Amino acid sequence: MSDRIMLKLGGSVITDKSGDCVIDEGRLASIASSIAKARQGGLLIVHGAGSCGHPEAKRYRLDEGVTPGHADGIFITHHAVSKLNMAVVAALQEQGIDAVGIHPLHVAYADNGRLVAFEYRHLDRMLTLGIVPVIHGDVVMDHTRGTCIISGDQLVRYLAPRLGMHRVGLATDVPGVLDGGVVVPAITPASISTLQIGSSSYTDVTGGMSGKINELLDLARSGIEAEIFHVSRISDFLSGRDCGGTNVSVRG
């Protein structure tokens, strides 16, 4: 399992976040081509929701939970993120990759906004068989709130150690974590408080860049480092080359 790689595609790189569920088909095709050419070993892909899910979740206030008789936003939000997932899987299949979409609503459970359960044994088997699971940020049932939104970043944090991931990479629409417009080459628990990290101007119910970094720092504490880089560097990441981005680890 030591060669397993997890690649997270930011929602902003595969959708137009200024509209409602506008999928960037051209970008998806380019990403799929890069993955097909550079993929080595077991690969699991996680993608964000972008404009296919965040607006709906915000509109129905799913980040605050639901009550009986007011759960219509669950279907609407899940339908939006599933549409994006199908587009990602289709792009990968076009490149000859055996990709299969996995929906967290069907296999995950949360409590107060945090994952407490996710059936992942089938993912382990898929990876062993050379299948590429494609998982996405989704609405899931929540013990305390009724429902909540689980981000792709939280999925990365939860699943990477359980599936024995060797490397984790996050492809974004920026070249790395920016502080004053300059890429920060490395972030550790000790250095995070010294950085001035902006938030996304688009609708995001899952914490934006700050939420992403907090999840990755927690992942680093479990022994798995992560790289944040521009989407154009996916081939470099998959091939083990320098991505020119930000490394998140516990090492100073």
C-alpha positions in Angstrom: 0.0 0.0 0.0 3.0 2.3 0.3 2.7 3.7 -3.2 -0.9 4.9 -2.8 -1.7 8.5 -3.7 -4.6 10.7 -2.8 -5.3 13.6 -5.1 -7.9 16.3 -4.1 -9.3 18.5 -6.9 -10.5 21.8 -5.5 -14.1 22.7 -6.5 -12.8 26.0 -7.9 -10.7 24.3 -10.5 -13.4 22.2 -12.0 -16.4 24.6 -11.7 -17.1 28.2 -12.3 -17.9 29.3 -8.7 -19.5 32.6 -9.9 -22.5 30.6 -11.2 -24.7 27.8 -10.1 -23.3 24.4 -11.0 -21.3 25.5 -14.1 -18.9 22.6 -14.7 -15.6 23.4 -16.5 -15.6 20.5 -19.0 -12.4 21.7 -20.7 -10.5 21.8 -17.5 -11.8 18.4 -16.5 -10.6 16.9 -19.8 -7.2 18.4 -19.3 -6.9 17.1 -15.7 -8.0 13.6 -16.7 -5.4 13.6 -19.5 -2.7 14.6 -17.1 -3.7 11.9 -14.6 -3.9 9.2 -17.3 -0.3 10.0 -18.5 1.3 10.3 -15.0 -0.6 7.9 -12.7 1.4 5.4 -10.9 0.2 2.8 -8.3 -3.1 3.1 -6.5 -4.9 6.4 -6.8 -7.9 7.8 -5.0 -9.4 11.1 -6.1 -11.5 13.5 -3.9 -13.1 16.6 -5.3 -14.7 19.6 -3.9 -18.2 20.8 -4.7 -17.5 24.3 -6.1 -20.6 25.9 -7.6 -22.3 22.5 -7.6 -23.3 22.2 -4.0 -22.1 25.2 -2.0 -24.9 27.6 -3.2 -27.5 25.0 -2.5 -26.1 24.1 0.9 -26.0 27.8 1.8 -29.5 28.5 0.5 -31.0 25.7 2.7 -28.6 26.4 5.6 -27.5 22.8 5.7 -24.4 23.7 7.6 -26.7 24.5 10.5 -28.6 21.2 10.2 -32.2 20.2 9.5 -35.4 19.5 11.4 -38.3 17.2 10.5 -40.3 18.5 7.6 -37.5 20.8 6.4 -35.1 18.4 4.8 -35.7 19.2 1.1 -32.3 20.8 0.8 -30.6 17.4 1.3 -31.8 16.0 -2.0 -31.2 19.2 -3.9 -27.7 19.6 -2.6 -26.8 16.0 -3.1 -28.2 16.0 -6.6 -25.9 19.0 -7.5 -22.7 17.4 -6.1 -23.6 14.1 -7.7 -23.9 15.8 -11.1 -20.4 17.1 -10.7 -19.1 13.7 -9.6 -20.6 12.1 -12.7 -18.8 14.6 -14.9 -15.4 14.0 -13.1 -15.8 10.2 -13.5 -16.9 10.5 -17.1 -13.8 12.6 -18.0 -11.5 10.0 -16.3 -13.3 7.2 -18.1 -12.8 8.9 -21.4 -9.0 8.6 -20.8 -9.3 4.9 -20.1 -9.2 5.2 -16.3 -11.4 2.7 -14.3 -13.0 5.4 -12.2 -16.0 4.8 -10.0 -18.0 7.6 -8.2 -18.5 7.2 -4.4 -21.1 9.3 -2.6 -20.5 10.1 1.1 -24.3 10.5 1.8 -24.6 6.7 1.3 -21.6 5.6 3.5 -20.8 8.3 6.0 -22.1 9.5 9.3 -21.2 12.7 11.2 -21.7 14.2 14.7 -21.7 18.0 15.1 -20.1 18.5 11.7 -17.3 16.0 12.0 -17.1 12.6 10.4 -17.4 9.8 12.9 -17.9 6.9 10.5 -17.2 6.1 6.8 -17.3 2.6 5.4 -14.0 2.4 3.5 -13.2 -1.3 3.1 -14.7 -1.3 -0.4 -12.3 1.6 -1.2 -9.3 -0.5 -0.1 -10.5 -3.3 -2.3 -11.0 -1.0 -5.3 -7.4 0.4 -4.9 -6.0 -3.1 -4.8 -7.8 -3.9 -8.0 -6.5 -0.8 -9.8 -9.9 1.0 -9.7 -9.9 4.7 -9.0 -12.5 5.7 -6.4 -13.8 9.3 -6.9 -15.3 10.8 -3.8 -16.7 14.2 -3.3 -17.8 16.8 -0.7 -21.4 16.0 0.2 -24.3 16.4 2.6 -24.4 13.6 5.2 -26.5 12.7 8.1 -25.4 14.1 11.4 -26.2 12.7 14.9 -26.5 16.1 16.5 -27.6 18.5 13.7 -29.6 16.1 11.6 -27.4 16.8 8.6 -24.2 18.7 7.8 -21.8 19.4 5.0 -18.6 17.3 4.8 -15.9 19.0 2.8 -13.5 17.2 0.5 -10.7 18.3 2.8 -12.3 16.6 5.8 -12.7 13.5 3.7 -8.9 13.7 2.9 -8.2 13.9 6.6 -10.4 11.0 7.5 -9.6 8.6 4.8 -5.9 9.1 4.0 -4.5 7.4 7.2 -7.1 4.6 7.1 -6.3 3.7 3.5 -2.5 3.9 4.0 -1.9 6.8 1.6 1.8 7.5 1.0 1.3 11.0 -0.5 -1.5 13.5 -0.5 -1.8 16.4 -2.9 -4.3 19.2 -3.3 -4.7 20.8 -6.7 -6.1 24.4 -6.5 -6.5 27.5 -8.6 -3.5 29.1 -6.9 0.2 28.0 -6.9 0.1 27.2 -3.2 -0.9 28.9 0.1 -0.3 32.6 -0.4 0.8 35.1 2.3 0.9 38.6 0.9 0.7 37.2 -2.7 3.8 35.1 -2.2 3.7 31.2 -2.0 4.5 29.9 1.4 6.8 26.9 0.8 6.1 25.1 4.1 3.5 25.3 6.8 3.8 23.7 10.2 1.8 23.9 13.5 4.5 26.4 14.7 4.4 28.6 11.7 0.7 28.8 10.9 0.0 31.6 13.4 2.5 33.9 11.6 0.7 33.8 8.3 -2.0 36.1 6.9 -4.2 33.8 4.8 -7.1 35.2 2.9 -10.5 33.5 2.4 -12.3 32.8 -0.8 -14.6 35.4 -2.2 -17.0 32.8 -3.4 -19.7 31.0 -1.4 -18.0 28.3 0.7 -19.7 26.6 3.6 -16.7 24.5 4.5 -14.0 26.9 5.7 -12.1 27.9 2.5 -8.3 27.9 2.6 -8.1 28.2 6.4 -10.3 25.1 6.9 -8.2 23.3 4.3 -4.9 24.0 6.2 -6.4 23.0 9.6 -7.4 19.7 8.1 -4.0 19.1 6.6 -2.1 20.1 9.8 -4.2 17.5 11.6 -3.4 15.0 8.9 0.3 15.8 9.3 0.1 15.0 13.0 -1.0 11.5 12.0 2.2 11.1 9.9 1.0 12.0 6.4 2.4 15.2 4.8 0.4 17.0 2.0 1.3 19.3 -0.9 -0.9 22.2 -2.1 -0.1 23.3 -5.7 -1.6 24.7 -8.8 -3.8 22.4 -10.9 -1.3 22.7 -13.8 1.2 20.8 -11.7 -0.8 17.6 -11.3 1.6 15.6 -13.5 4.6 16.8 -11.4 2.8 15.7 -8.2 1.8 12.3 -9.5 5.3 11.7 -10.9 6.9 12.7 -7.6 8.5 15.9 -8.9 8.5 19.3 -7.1 5.2 21.1 -7.6 6.4 24.5 -6.6 3.7 24.7 -4.0 3.2 24.5 -0.2 4.2 21.5 1.9 2.1 21.0 5.1 3.9 18.9 7.7 4.9 18.8 11.4 8.6 19.3 10.6 10.1 22.7 11.2 
